[in-house]
Amino acid sequence: MPKMLIAYYSRTGNTKALAEAIAEGAREVDGLDVTIKPIQEVQARELLGYQAIILGSPVYYGTMAWEVKKLLDESVAFHGKLSGRVGGAFATSANIAGGNETTILAILNALLIHGMIVRGCASGDHYGPVAIEAGDARSRDQGELFGRLWGELTEKLFGGPA
Ligand SMILES: Cc1cc2nc3c(=O)[nH]c(=O)nc-3n(C[C@H](O)[C@H](O)[C@H](O)COP(=O)(O)O)c2cc1C
């Protein structure tokens, strides 16, 4: 069964809440195993065990928190081994236009350099789900939608008879 990791950094709970909405959507996809956990608890080596890796960060000065960058930098030890897997990113900020998209794109840059497959969304949050602070019904819906979309892609690419 394909496995998805949703790893997030969250100091005050906003990014964690969005991660939970994504996990809820992903869990609607049959035949997908979903793990959600704080990024500080993820060892770079563990990434090899997942067919989909979705990373979330609060916006800190327009980009990801160092805890997220740390895992990405440590993942260089496995460079090339994540090629062809599904990648995605999400972010929360205090302000509209406070840097959610720049933060998502910074994370996606690293995932693309790993050779991962990144998808977008034609409606709503195009680059990945975002929330302003604790979020609202809109951000929860977008989180769930992305969870489903990334989950369906993962299942399509890696699912099927064992
Ligand atoms: C060090 C620091 C830098 C921040 N930089 C920004 C920023 O550039 N733009 C913005 O809109 N919010 C910024 N914020 C606000 C956080 O991105 C926002 O509150 C976020 O939702 C916190 O997520 P968390 O609850 O998961 O920790 C910053 C907060 C901190 C602590």
The ligand as a Gaussian input file, in Angstrom:
#p B3LYP/6-31G(d) Opt

LIG

0 1
 C        9.730000      34.445000      13.282000
 C        8.391000      34.689000      12.649000
 C        8.329000      35.215000      11.380000
 C        7.102000      35.404000      10.753000
 N        7.073000      35.917000       9.495000
 C        5.871000      36.129000       8.873000
 C        5.826000      36.687000       7.557000
 O        6.818000      36.964000       6.909000
 N        4.587000      36.900000       7.005000
 C        3.425000      36.616000       7.676000
 O        2.340000      36.845000       7.134000
 N        3.456000      36.039000       8.902000
 C        4.634000      35.785000       9.516000
 N        4.673000      35.204000      10.768000
 C        3.405000      34.696000      11.342000
 C        3.267000      33.173000      11.164000
 O        3.608000      32.754000       9.845000
 C        1.812000      32.721000      11.417000
 O        1.365000      33.160000      12.665000
 C        1.692000      31.209000      11.278000
 O        0.333000      30.866000      11.045000
 C        2.185000      30.475000      12.522000
 O        2.039000      29.094000      12.308000
 P        2.025000      28.034000      13.505000
 O        0.808000      28.359000      14.383000
 O        1.855000      26.723000      12.819000
 O        3.300000      28.163000      14.265000
 C        5.885000      35.041000      11.409000
 C        5.959000      34.506000      12.719000
 C        7.187000      34.334000      13.332000
 C        7.238000      33.739000      14.728000

